[in-house]
Amino acid sequence: MILEALQHLFTPAPAEVRALGYLRETIAIEARFRRCRADWAGHLEQCKDIIRQNVSELAPGSTILIIGSGALHDVPLDEMLNQNHHVILLDILHLPKIRRKYGTHPKITILSRDVTGLARPLYDGGGITETLIKDAAPALPKADLVISLNILSQLPINLVAYARKRHLPLPAHFAQDVMTAHLSQLSHAAENCLLICDLERQYLAEHRVKESENALPNPLSRKLGPPDQCWDWHLSPKGEIDPHITLQHRVACWLFRSDSVIFASG
């Protein structure tokens, strides 16, 4: 806890990134990875395998954009570089260790960017409208393959929590609109779009599901359709968040082209 507190104090981050909890969350995820490495191993390797499969179909020297790159635990980065690809790492925040290791690499571009574009307006206390949700999402760099990596369902969470804390109104379908705007971003960034995200959160006791909740709004799940692959991520084993409960995510992936029907408005 002391180490995490020091990291929070000394890691550079914009005011809105701190205020909305992204810095604290990034540091906490890295700490949980160290504690739960064995439980996460299957999920991380599954992500790497799927990325490998899709990257292997690219011509050498292609550009790959990874949104939600984080600490790179689920990214086969060295293999991409060995194939002479240029890799763009995009996340709202990158820990200093990532910048130290890759910040001067000629084949890597590191971008710290809020892909929703809504953190600053919320921090400034401005009104969030359906139009702003669509317009605020920044254009992404062009690439041959864009990968949205374990972030789709997470995009609204900190925004909603901050708005509630500050009593700021949000549109009725805010979470769904934020996720839909992200899918639109993907379609404009590359012809090939790989989406990896959680479908369901399951709470297990004695190896049985006691409670579950959808990670994606039902209309969005229907629009995405059946995933190409599914697997379980033992995110918080028993004792991590509760003495008796394990939190497990059901994770899925889809590969789409930018002209896919899922990117159509509505």
Beta strands, then each sheet from edge to edge (+ up, - down):
strand 1: 63-67
strand 2: 86-91
strand 3: 108-112
strand 4: 145-149
strand 5: 192-205
strand 6: 208-214
strand 7: 229-236
strand 8: 246-257
sheet 1: 3+ 2+ 1+ 4+ 5+ 6-
sheet 2: 3+ 2+ 1+ 4+ 5+ 8- 7+
end
